[in-house]
Amino acid sequence: MDNSENTEQPVKKKEKKNNWKFFLGLLIGVAAVLIGTVFYRGYFTIKVPYAGMVTVKLPTYDLFHGNEAGKFNQDEIGRKLSEIEYYLDNEYYYSADKKSVTEGIYKGMAESLREQDKYLEYYTTKELEEELTSINGTYVGIGVMVSLDPVSGGVLVENVTPNGPAAEAGLQQGDIIIKADGVELRGLSLAEATGEHLKGEEGTTVKVTLIRDGASMEFDVLRRKLDDISVYTAVLDMDGKKYGYMYITQFLTSTVNGFTDAIDSFEAQKVDGAVIDLRGNPGGDMNAALDMLDYILPEDDGRFTKDGEYGPYQGKTLLLSVEQKNLPTVRYFATDGHRSGLSLVILADDASASASEIFTGVMKSYGYRSAGITTYGKGIVQSVRMLYDKSGFKYTSGEYVLPDGEKIHGIGITPDTVVEASDEMNEVGIDITDPDPVLDVQLKAALELLKGEQ
């Protein structure tokens, strides 16, 4: 008995000793992890009386988190936002709407890039929904096509929808809208100015303050649901011949059907040619413009695709190429099997931009003539990407190259016949519902080009 008791006692002491070492090792391990985490993180934050939260940066921060060239420093961004959030939560005198603040962060990022890319936009979920809806041709608004005026920063009226609310209220092409319901629009992005202030609920009224010929004016405009009619047509008689006239306000998804219907109608009426008027057209959906070109041009005009680099498209009709930064060049070809035999002349001016210039430039590449004055010179393409929460980001993603290899960004397209608008035309604007070749000298020049092709 005594011997067995003597042999068991040392074993228990040894177990207690081992347990103590285990817990000491665990404690040291946890401490090492915490210290390592702090050193890797590169900073720690402490609360100092009368000073609030103070962040101490360690020398290891730059070692572990030196910003890789061209990359956002996610750790530093998160750290700074955490500090700002603390002050907003604990010391900010007013209340902060966190969702609004967050959206402001994204819009601020977009604003910081706008000096080099004026078309860059961040869209909230609501703004993106409105943008996509307007591209399809239906929206609630006042009935104007607008862009940002580069001089004043206001909202430039490019076109006024005939019989729309803005037209009925008295707005005109060339007006610069500077306020909506007293809110200053200069300095806002186009999405903010239109989506948050000009558009709104159907049946509501917005007070628009604008500049016209240097004078400030105010108009009350009723918002209503609009189906964006983007194609207007007429048939004109000139010297015993009939000519079709088509005015396109912008390029929308819905524009394609209006365009093809107009071409079919002109052909059925056996007109002697047609003028496609793109004056004041700021562009829109590139794919709509390409579909319209595809309807006019044949599939097998291979003047620009004779060599072997086009693979199965060798000998096909090249419509457009888009050069991109880190991706291969994208090429678009005519594929619908339809062509129009109509004689066509394009009418354009310095407000014809983007998709308008694609249309004008491609037609010029294939021998169609144009009249008017040099176009705006926007030869770059924007992509709109929907983010995970259905907000969106629009940015410049490439540059257009016409079939003949010409790039027009910052240059524009000079027409075959250069004709300035008369002072009277500049005063009254283009009457797209009742075109007058006597008053409209640019239209007359386009019709003379058609007459010369007969």
C-alpha positions in Angstrom: 0.0 0.0 0.0 2.6 2.5 1.1 4.7 1.8 -2.0 1.8 2.4 -4.4 0.9 5.7 -2.7 4.5 6.9 -3.0 4.6 6.0 -6.7 1.4 7.9 -7.6 2.1 11.3 -6.0 5.0 12.4 -8.3 2.8 11.8 -11.4 0.1 14.2 -10.2 2.7 16.9 -9.6 4.1 16.4 -13.0 0.6 16.8 -14.6 0.1 20.1 -12.8 3.4 21.4 -13.9 2.7 20.5 -17.6 -0.8 22.2 -17.4 0.9 25.4 -16.2 3.4 25.3 -19.1 0.6 24.7 -21.6 -1.4 27.7 -20.4 1.7 29.9 -20.3 2.5 28.8 -23.9 -1.0 29.5 -25.0 -0.9 33.0 -23.5 2.4 33.8 -25.1 1.1 32.5 -28.5 -2.1 34.7 -28.2 0.0 37.7 -27.3 2.4 37.0 -30.2 -0.5 36.8 -32.6 -2.0 40.1 -31.3 1.3 41.9 -31.4 2.0 40.5 -34.9 -1.4 41.6 -36.0 -0.8 45.1 -34.8 2.6 45.2 -36.4 1.2 43.9 -39.7 -1.7 46.3 -39.6 0.8 49.0 -39.0 -1.2 51.2 -36.7 -3.4 51.2 -33.6 -5.9 53.6 -32.2 -6.3 54.8 -28.7 -8.6 57.2 -26.9 -6.9 60.2 -25.5 -8.8 62.5 -23.0 -9.8 65.8 -24.6 -8.4 64.7 -28.0 -10.7 61.8 -28.9 -9.4 58.9 -30.9 -5.7 59.1 -31.9 -4.2 56.8 -34.5 -0.5 55.9 -34.0 1.2 54.8 -37.2 4.0 52.2 -36.8 7.2 51.9 -39.0 5.9 48.5 -40.2 2.9 50.1 -42.0 4.9 51.1 -45.1 6.8 47.8 -45.1 3.6 45.7 -45.3 1.2 48.1 -47.0 3.3 50.1 -49.4 0.8 50.9 -52.2 1.4 48.9 -55.3 1.7 51.1 -58.3 -1.7 51.8 -59.8 -3.7 50.0 -57.1 -6.1 51.4 -54.5 -4.6 51.0 -51.0 -7.6 49.2 -49.5 -6.2 49.1 -46.0 -5.5 52.8 -45.9 -8.9 53.6 -47.3 -10.6 51.4 -44.8 -8.6 52.8 -41.9 -9.4 56.4 -42.8 -13.1 55.7 -43.3 -13.1 54.0 -39.9 -11.6 57.0 -38.3 -14.1 59.4 -40.0 -17.0 57.1 -39.0 -15.9 57.3 -35.4 -16.0 61.1 -35.4 -19.3 61.1 -37.1 -20.8 58.7 -34.6 -19.3 60.2 -31.5 -18.4 63.9 -32.0 -20.3 65.1 -35.1 -22.9 67.7 -34.0 -25.5 66.8 -36.6 -26.8 63.4 -37.7 -25.2 61.6 -40.6 -27.2 59.6 -43.1 -24.7 56.8 -43.7 -26.3 55.7 -47.0 -26.0 59.2 -48.3 -22.5 59.6 -47.1 -21.5 56.3 -48.7 -23.0 57.3 -52.1 -21.1 60.6 -51.7 -17.9 58.7 -51.4 -18.5 56.9 -54.7 -19.6 60.1 -56.4 -16.5 61.8 -55.1 -14.3 59.2 -56.7 -16.1 59.7 -60.0 -15.7 63.5 -59.7 -11.9 63.1 -59.0 -11.6 61.4 -62.5 -13.8 63.8 -64.4 -11.0 66.2 -65.3 -9.6 63.5 -67.7 -12.9 61.8 -68.5 -15.8 64.2 -68.4 -18.3 61.4 -69.3 -17.5 59.3 -66.2 -20.4 58.9 -63.9 -21.4 56.9 -60.8 -25.1 56.1 -60.7 -27.1 55.3 -57.6 -29.5 52.4 -58.1 -32.3 54.8 -58.9 -30.2 56.8 -61.3 -29.1 53.7 -63.2 -32.6 52.5 -63.5 -33.7 55.9 -65.0 -30.7 55.9 -67.3 -31.4 52.5 -68.7 -35.1 53.3 -69.0 -34.4 56.5 -71.0 -32.1 54.6 -73.4 -35.0 52.3 -74.2 -37.1 55.4 -75.1 -39.6 55.9 -72.2 -39.2 58.2 -69.2 -40.9 60.7 -66.9 -39.5 64.2 -67.5 -39.9 67.5 -69.2 -39.1 66.5 -72.8 -35.6 67.8 -73.5 -32.4 66.2 -74.8 -29.5 67.7 -72.8 -25.7 67.7 -72.2 -23.4 69.5 -69.9 -22.4 73.0 -71.2 -18.5 73.0 -71.1 -18.3 76.8 -70.6 -21.0 77.5 -67.9 -21.3 74.0 -66.3 -25.1 74.3 -66.7 -27.4 71.9 -68.6 -27.5 72.7 -72.3 -30.7 72.0 -74.1 -29.7 70.1 -77.3 -33.2 69.3 -78.5 -36.8 70.0 -77.4 -39.3 67.3 -77.9 -42.1 68.6 -80.2 -45.4 69.0 -78.3 -43.6 67.9 -75.1 -43.9 69.8 -71.8 -40.8 71.8 -72.3 -41.9 72.9 -75.8 -45.3 73.9 -74.5 -43.7 75.9 -71.6 -41.5 77.8 -74.1 -38.0 76.2 -73.7 -35.8 76.3 -76.8 -32.8 74.6 -78.3 -29.6 76.3 -77.0 -31.1 77.3 -73.6 -28.8 76.7 -70.6 -30.6 75.4 -67.5 -28.9 76.6 -64.4 -31.5 75.9 -61.6 -34.4 73.5 -61.0 -36.8 74.5 -58.2 -34.1 76.9 -57.0 -31.4 74.2 -56.8 -28.1 75.2 -58.5 -27.3 72.7 -61.3 -23.9 74.1 -62.3 -21.2 71.9 -60.9 -23.4 68.8 -60.8 -22.9 65.8 -63.0 -25.4 65.3 -65.8 -26.9 62.3 -64.0 -27.4 64.3 -60.8 -28.9 67.3 -62.6 -31.4 65.3 -64.7 -32.1 62.4 -62.4 -32.5 64.2 -59.1 -33.8 67.6 -60.2 -35.3 67.8 -63.8 -36.9 64.4 -63.8 -39.4 63.4 -61.1 -42.9 62.1 -60.4 -45.4 62.2 -63.2 -47.8 65.2 -62.8 -45.4 67.4 -60.7 -44.1 70.8 -61.8 -40.5 72.0 -61.8 -39.5 75.6 -61.9 -36.7 75.9 -64.4 -34.3 78.8 -64.4 -32.3 79.2 -67.6 -30.0 81.5 -69.5 -31.0 82.5 -73.1 -28.9 85.1 -75.0 -27.4 86.3 -71.8 -30.8 86.9 -70.1 -32.1 84.9 -67.1 -35.6 83.4 -67.5 -37.9 81.1 -65.5 -40.5 78.6 -66.7 -42.8 76.2 -64.9 -42.7 72.9 -66.7 -45.0 69.9 -66.0 -43.4 66.5 -65.8 -45.1 63.7 -67.6 -44.5 60.3 -69.0 -42.9 60.5 -72.5 -42.3 58.0 -75.2 -39.3 59.4 -76.8 -40.1 59.9 -80.5 -36.7 60.1 -82.0 -37.5 59.9 -85.7 -39.5 62.5 -87.7 -40.1 62.3 -91.4 -41.5 64.3 -94.3 -41.5 64.2 -98.1 -40.3 67.4 -99.8 -41.0 68.5 -103.4 -38.2 70.2 -105.2 -38.0 71.0 -109.0 -40.5 68.3 -109.8 -38.8 65.6 -107.7 -39.7 64.0 -104.3 -37.1 63.7 -101.6 -37.5 62.1 -98.2 -36.5 63.9 -95.1 -35.7 62.2 -91.8 -34.7 64.0 -88.6 -33.2 61.8 -85.8 -33.1 63.5 -82.4 -31.0 60.8 -80.7 -30.0 57.2 -80.9 -32.2 55.0 -78.7 -33.1 51.3 -78.8 -36.5 52.4 -80.1 -34.9 54.6 -82.9 -34.0 51.5 -84.9 -37.6 50.6 -85.7 -38.5 54.2 -86.5 -35.5 54.4 -88.8 -36.2 51.2 -90.7 -39.9 52.0 -91.1 -38.9 55.4 -92.5 -36.5 53.9 -95.1 -39.1 51.3 -96.1 -41.7 54.1 -96.4 -39.4 56.3 -98.6 -38.7 53.3 -100.9 -42.4 52.5 -101.2 -43.1 56.1 -102.1 -40.3 55.9 -104.7 -38.7 59.1 -103.6 -35.7 60.3 -105.5 -33.4 60.2 -102.5 -33.5 61.2 -98.8 -31.7 63.5 -96.4 -30.9 62.1 -92.9 -30.7 65.1 -90.6 -28.4 64.6 -87.5 -28.0 68.2 -86.6 -28.2 68.7 -82.9 -28.1 65.0 -82.3 -25.8 64.3 -79.3 -25.6 60.6 -79.9 -26.8 57.8 -77.6 -26.7 54.1 -78.1 -23.9 53.0 -80.3 -25.5 49.7 -81.1 -28.6 51.5 -82.4 -26.5 53.4 -84.8 -24.8 50.2 -86.0 -28.1 48.5 -86.5 -29.3 51.4 -88.6 -26.1 51.3 -90.7 -26.5 47.6 -91.1 -30.0 48.1 -92.6 -28.6 50.5 -95.3 -25.3 48.8 -96.2 -24.8 45.4 -97.9 -23.0 42.6 -96.2 -20.3 42.0 -98.8 -18.6 45.4 -99.4 -15.1 44.2 -98.6 -13.1 47.3 -99.6 -11.7 47.5 -96.1 -11.5 43.8 -95.3 -9.5 42.5 -98.2 -6.5 41.1 -96.3 -6.5 38.0 -94.1 -6.6 39.5 -90.6 -10.4 39.5 -90.5 -10.7 35.7 -90.6 -14.2 34.6 -91.5 -15.2 38.2 -92.0 -12.7 38.8 -94.8 -14.6 40.4 -97.7 -17.4 41.5 -95.4 -18.7 45.0 -94.7 -16.8 46.5 -91.8 -18.9 49.0 -89.8 -16.7 50.1 -87.0 -13.7 49.1 -84.8 -13.3 50.0 -81.2 -9.8 50.1 -79.8 -9.5 49.3 -76.0 -6.8 49.6 -73.4 -6.2 46.0 -72.2 -8.5 44.1 -74.5 -8.4 43.2 -78.2 -9.9 45.6 -80.7 -13.6 44.9 -81.2 -14.9 45.0 -84.8 -18.5 45.2 -86.0 -19.7 44.0 -89.4 -22.9 44.2 -91.4 -24.9 40.9 -90.9 -28.6 41.5 -91.4 -28.6 40.7 -95.2 -30.6 43.9 -96.0 -29.4 46.9 -98.0 -31.1 50.1 -99.2 -30.8 51.4 -102.7 -31.8 54.9 -101.8 -29.5 57.8 -102.6 -28.8 59.3 -99.1 -27.1 62.5 -97.9 -26.2 63.1 -94.2 -26.8 66.6 -92.7 -24.7 67.3 -89.6 -23.4 70.2 -87.5 -21.2 71.0 -84.5 -23.7 69.5 -82.1 -23.7 66.2 -83.9 -21.7 63.9 -81.6 -20.7 60.4 -80.8 -23.2 57.9 -82.3 -24.2 60.7 -84.8 -20.5 60.8 -85.9 -20.3 57.1 -86.1 -23.3 57.1 -88.5 -21.9 60.1 -90.5 -18.4 58.7 -90.6 -19.3 55.2 -91.6 -21.6 56.5 -94.4 -18.7 58.7 -95.6 -16.3 55.8 -95.6 -18.7 54.0 -98.0 -19.1 56.9 -100.4 -22.2 58.7 -99.1 -21.9 62.4 -99.0 -22.8 65.0 -96.3 -23.5 68.7 -95.8 -23.5 71.1 -92.9 -20.5 72.0 -90.7 -17.8 70.0 -88.9 -19.2 67.7 -86.2 -18.5 67.9 -82.5 -15.6 65.4 -82.4 -16.5 62.8 -79.7 -14.9 59.6 -80.9 -14.8 57.6 -77.7 -17.1 55.0 -76.3 -18.5 54.7 -72.8 -19.4 51.5 -71.0 -22.0 51.3 -68.3 -21.5 48.5 -65.8 -24.1 47.4 -63.2 -22.5 46.8 -59.8 -23.5 44.1 -57.4 -26.2 46.3 -55.7 -27.6 47.5 -59.0 -25.9 50.8 -58.8 -23.7 51.6 -61.9 -20.5 53.0 -63.2 -20.0 54.7 -66.6 -16.6 55.3 -68.0 -14.7 55.7 -71.2 -13.6 52.3 -72.4 -12.4 52.7 -76.0 -12.0 54.9 -79.1 -13.8 54.5 -82.3 -12.0 53.8 -85.6 -14.0 54.3 -88.8 -13.8 51.6 -91.5 -11.3 53.7 -93.5 -9.0 53.9 -90.4 -9.9 57.4 -89.5 -10.2 58.5 -85.8 -12.3 61.6 -85.2 -12.0 62.3 -81.4 -11.2 65.9 -80.9 -11.3 66.5 -84.6 -14.8 65.8 -85.9 -16.0 65.1 -89.5 -15.9 67.8 -92.1 -18.8 67.5 -94.6 -18.4 67.4 -98.4 -20.4 70.6 -98.7 -19.7 73.1 -95.8 -22.6 75.4 -95.2 -23.2 77.5 -92.1 -26.7 78.0 -90.8 -28.2 81.4 -91.6 -28.7 84.0 -88.8 -32.5 83.5 -89.2 -32.1 79.7 -88.8 -30.0 80.2 -85.7 -32.8 82.4 -84.3 -35.8 80.2 -84.9 -34.1 76.7 -84.9 -34.8 73.7 -87.0 -38.4 72.9 -87.7 -38.3 69.1 -87.8 -42.0 68.7 -88.3 -42.3 71.1 -91.3 -38.8 71.5 -92.9 -38.3 74.5 -95.2 -35.5 74.3 -97.7 -35.9 78.0 -98.5 -35.2 79.1 -95.0 -32.9 76.2 -94.1 -29.9 76.8 -96.3 -28.1 73.7 -94.9 -31.0 71.5 -95.9 -31.1 73.1 -99.3 -27.4 72.2 -99.8 -28.1 68.6 -98.8 -31.0 68.4 -101.4 -28.7 69.9 -104.0 -26.3 67.1 -103.4 -29.1 64.6 -103.9 -30.2 66.4 -107.1 -26.7 66.2 -108.4 -26.7 62.4 -108.0 -29.8 61.9 -110.3 
